[in-house]
Amino acid sequence: MSRFNIAFVLTGSVAAYKACDAVSRLVKLGHRVRPVATSAALRFVGAATLEGLTGERVLTELFEAGGALEHIHLGRWADLVVICPATAHTINRLSSGLADDLVGALFLAHDRRKPFLVAPAMNPAMWDHPATQESVARLSGWGVRFIPVGQGRTACGEIGDGRLAEPADIVAAIEAALSPAAGRLRILVTSGGTSEPVDAVRVLSNTSTGSTGALIADRLALEGHQTVLLRAERSARPSGAVQEETFVSHGDLDRALGRLLGGSRFDAVVHCAAVSDFAVEAIEVPAGTPTPGSGKLASDCAPILRLKPLPKLIDGLRARSANPALKVVAFKLTSGGERAGGATSVRALLERSGADMVVHNDLDERAGPESFPSTLHFRDGSPAIGCATRSELAAELARQLSPSDAPADASP
């Protein structure tokens, strides 16, 4: 890969120490990095550290002597600008277009033909706040690319979304954004659990959150692929530049898959949605047999539900695609007693569906919110690949789906 000019902006978060690791990695890869730090960022890491890592003077003030036009010159010099870590304060200020400091002025003066990346870091409640989420959506609409936040324990001791991405992932996202456009793919990802109506207010569903699919979609988008996430209505949303559509039931998902795959040429589909195996065929209550999905059953009616099996959507994806060479990634979840037969289930799924890859994970093997032990199996008999977390799985799928003959060294 060619070596690039990177403007690296740090704002006031304890995660700045991880940003320094990312800066060091970028410099070791041969990129020229010029650091920008807010006064709050310098409370966590010193200017001497950043200067020592980059060999460049640290820019801090909009009206610094001799640097009043630095927000213009730096933006023209840089092939890419990244804000890492980006606090809630910074993200919300950027979405408002405020330019009374160096970071805001640099953002507004940015040449929008070049990549502008943001790596958020904050308390989970601050990340989930409507103000922050609306700002992320607005900035994404302006072309800003968000490096997905991590999940787990944050510096304040709370657990949830909001951790700064790991340095290796930050560097990978930066290098992907700087890579040439050749070899980019159009990829459909499905996520979340379907809901089958019992009556007008009750459903049969499952515990899928859609977190895995959202993270995979984010990673693929960061790699530069045109990514569409077809997700359950109440499932996790992506944090990056991903096109979204939603579904509720098996039927909704079925129709959406037919429309998207048949109407547009996708190169790959990653089908990790948790699709219901059953739907309500009939309901029996003492007063009669109401139609599933209609009305509201009385809370004391003791209904008997008769279920019907639903077709496996994974089996027909390639046949429904406008691209006969569509790559298909399937998922297989086992639990408890199924675990021993996991290998057999994977082989059966590969043979039945014609999928190119199957991701197998077992519910009982997960040790915490960040744990997602899984194994990627291949139809062509290639050795299986193990992953410990969702982030590792997303990165591995991105590697497996990317064309091997894409140019390795080119200017953007």
N, C-alpha and C positions, 0 to 999 in steps of 0.2 A: 504494500500500500504506500502511496505517496505520503510525504510528511507535510503537515498542515500547520497553519497559524490558528491558535485557539485562544480566545479571550475567556478566562475562567473567573467567574464572579462568585465570591463567598459572602453570605449574609449571616446575621447573628443567631447561630444555632450551635449547640454543643456538638452536633454532628460534623462541625467543621474539621475535626481531626480526621474523619474518614475522607473528607474532600481532599485533604493534604495527601493522603495515600493515593487518591485518584490522580492528582496533579503529578506526583512522583512517577507513577506508571506511564502517564502520557509523555513526560519528558524522556523517560527511558526508551520509549518507542520511537523517539526521534522528532516528536512534534515540538514546535516552539509555542510555549505557553506564557501569556502575559496575565498576571494576576490583578484582579480588582477586588477590593474588600471594603465593606461598609465599616463604620466605626464600631457597630455592634459586633461584627465578625472578628475585629481585632481584640475584642475582650476574651475571645476563646482561643485564637491562634495569633501569634505575633507576626508582624510584618517581616521580621528577620527570617522566620521559618519559610514564608512564601518566597522571599527573595533568594534564600539559599536553595530552595528546590528548583526554582525556575531560572535563576540568574538575571531576573528582570526586576525593575523597580515596581513596587506595589502602588497602584493608583487607588486613591481613597476619596478625593474631594472633587466636586464638579468645577469649582473655581480655584483649583490649585495653581499656584504661580507657575507660569510657563506651560500650563496644561488646560487652559480654558476651553480649547476645542478638541480635547482628547476623546470625548464621546463620539465625535465625528471621525477623527483619524483612526481610532481604535476599531470602530465598526467597519471602516473600509479595509483596514489591514487584516482583520480576522476572517478566516474561512468559516468559522463557527463560533457562536457565543453560547456558553452554558452558565446557568446560575445554579450553584451547588455548594452548600445546601440553600434551598429557597424556603424562607419562612412564610407563614400565613400572611404576615404583614407585607412582605415583598410581593407575593402573588396577588393580593388584593389591591395593592397600589398599582402594579403593572396593568391590571385589568381596568383600572380607572384612568389610565393614560397620564398619570402624574409624572412630571419630569423636573422636580426641584432638587434632585440629587443625581449623582453620577449614574447609578443603576437605571433609574427611570429615563434619563436622557439617552443613555446608551441603547435602551430598548426602543424608544421612539425613533431614534436615528438609524436603527438597524436596517441594512439592506435585506428586505424580506425574501430575496431570491436565495439567501444563504440560510442554513439551519440555525434555529434558536431553540436551545434545549433548556428545560427546567427540571431540576431534581428536588422535589419537595422533602421537607423534614419538619415534623411538628408532632404535638400531642394528638392522639386519636380523635378527641372531641373537636379540636381545631380543624383537623383534616375533614371530618364529617360535617362541619358546620355549613349551612346553606350558602353563606357568603363565600366561603372558600370554594365550594363545589361549583357555584355559579361563575366564579372568577376563572376556575380551571376550564370550564366549558367555553367561556367567552374567549379566553386566550387560545384554546385549541382551535376555535373557529377562525382565529387570525393566523393560524399556521404554526403556533408554538407547539413543540413536541414535549410531552411530559414523560420523564423516566418514571416508571411505576414505583410507588412507595412500597416499602417492605412491611411485613406483618410480624408482630411479636412484641416483646417488651421494649418500651421506649425509656428514655433517660429519666422521665418522671416516675417510672415504676408502673405505669399503666400498660395494658396489653391491648393491641389492636393495630389498625392500619395507621401509618404515618412515619415509620422509620425511614431514614435515608437509605436508598438502595446501596448495595455493597459496592466497594470501589471497582471490582472487576466488572460488574454489570454496568456501572457508570461509564467506564472506559469502552466497553463493548458497544454501548449505545452511541457514544460519541463517534467511534470509528465507523459504525454502521451508517450514521447520518452523513459521514464524509465520503462514503464509498460511492462508486459510480452507479448510475441508475440501471445499467445493464444487469439482467438476471433477476430483476424484481418480479414478484409473483402476485397473483390475485388469489387470496385465500379466504375461505369461508370457515368460521369457527362457530360451533353451537355450544351452548352452556345452559346450566340451570335445570331444574326439574319441571316436568309437565304436571298439570293439575287437571284431573278428570272430574266433572261435576257429579255430585250426588243429588243435591237439590239446588235451589237458587243461591244458597249461601255456603254450602259445605262441599268439600272436594276430597278426592283421593290424591295424595301427593307423596313426596319423599323429602328427605332432609338436605338435598343438594343446595348449596349456596351459589353455585356458579363461579366461585372464586378462581378455580383452576382455569376455566375457559377464558375468563376476563384477563388473567395474567398472561396466558398464552397469546391472546389477541394483542395485548399491549406489546409483548416481546416481538411478535412478528411485525407489527407496525413500526417499532423502533428499528428493526432490521431493514426498513424501507419498503416492505411489502404492502400492497393495497389490501387491507384487511376488513372484512365484514364480520361482525359478531351478531349472530342470531341467538338471542338469550331469552330465558324465561322472564316474564314481566317483573317479578320481584327479586331477581337475582342480582349478583354483583355487577357493577358497571365498570367498564374500562376507564383508565385514567388518561389515556393517550389519544392520538388522532385515529380513532377507529370508527367506522360507520356502524351504526346499530339498528337492528330491528328486533321486535319482541314477539313472543308467542305465549299462549296460556296452556292450551291442551295439545294432546297428541295430534289431533286433526289440524290445529293451527300450524304446528311445526311441520307436519306432512305437506300441507299446501305451500308453506313458505319455502321449503326445500325444493319442491317441484318448480316453483316460479323462479327462484334464484338460480338454481343449477341449470335449468332449461333455458333461461332467458339471458344468461351472461356466461362467458367462458371463464370459469374458475380453473386454476391450476391444481388446487388441492382443497380438501375439506378435512377439518379436524373435528370429529363428531364426539364431543365429550358431554353432550347434554344427557341428563339422567331421564330417559324416556320411560313412561309408565308401561308396564307389561300388561296391565288390565284396565278396563273401563267398566262402568256400571251398565249392565244390560237391562236389568229390571230390578224394581224395588217392590217388596211385599210388605204391606202393613195391614192391620186388621180392617181398616176402612177401604181397602182396595189396592190398586197397583199404580201409583203415580208415575208419571214420566220422569226419567232421570234428568236433572238439571232444571226442573220447573218447580215453582212454588217453594214452600219451606215446610219440611217435615216437623211435626210436633215433637218436642223434646222427650215426650214420654211414650212415643208410638212404637218403640222397639222394632225398628225396621229390619228386614232381612234383605241383604244385597246379593243379587246374583251377578257375578262378574263374567266378562268375556275377554279372551286374550286379544291383544293388539298386535298388528304386524311389526316386525323388526325393521325400522326405517334404515338402519345401516346396510341392510342387504341389497337395497335397490339404488344406492346413491350414484354409483358409476353409470348405471343404465339410464338414469334420469338426467345425466349431465350432457351439456352441449359439447363438452370436451371428453372424447373417449379415453384420453390418456390421463384423466383425473387421478391424482394421488389421494388415497383415502387412509385416514388415521382413525382407528376405532379405539374405544375404551372398554375395559372389562373390570368391573368391581366385584370382588368376592368378600366374604365375611364368614368367620367362624368355621362351620363344617364344610363350607365350599372351598376353603383355602387349600386343602390337600389336593383337590382336583383342579387347581388353578391352571396348571400347564395344559391339561386336557381341554379345559374350557377355552383357553387361548387358541389352541390348534383348531378346535371346532369353529371358533369365530372367524379365524383367518380363512378357513376353507369355505365356510358358508357365505361370508360376506364379500370375499375377494379383496379385503382390505390389504393395503401394502404394509401397514404397521398396526400393532395393537399395544396399547398401554395398559398393563395389568397392575392394579393396586389392591391391597387388602385392607379393609376397614380396621381390623384389629391390630394392624401393625403401626398405625399412626400413634406417635408418642406425644403430640402436642400440636398447637396451632400452626407451627412452621414445618412440622414433619409431614412429608408426603412420600413415603418410600414407594417407588414404582419401578417397573421394568418394561423396557421397550423391546417388543418382539417383532421380527421381520418375516415377511412372507417368503423372501428369497433365501431364508436360512442363515442370514448373517448373524454373528454372535449377538446375543441380547445385551442391552445396555441398561445398567441400573442408575437410578436417580434418587436422591434423598429428600429433595424439597421440590415444591412447585416451580421455583425459580430455575433449578437445575433442569427440570423436565422441559420447561418452556424454551430454555436455551438449546437443549439437545434437539427438540423438534424443529427449531429454527435452522439448526445445522443440517438436519436430515432432509428438510424440505427444500433448502436452497440449492440451486443448480451448481454442480461441481465444476462446470466449465465457465463460470462467471469470471470476468477479468479480475486478476489479483492486484493490479497496480494501474491506477488511472487517476487523472485529475478530475475534480468534480465539475 
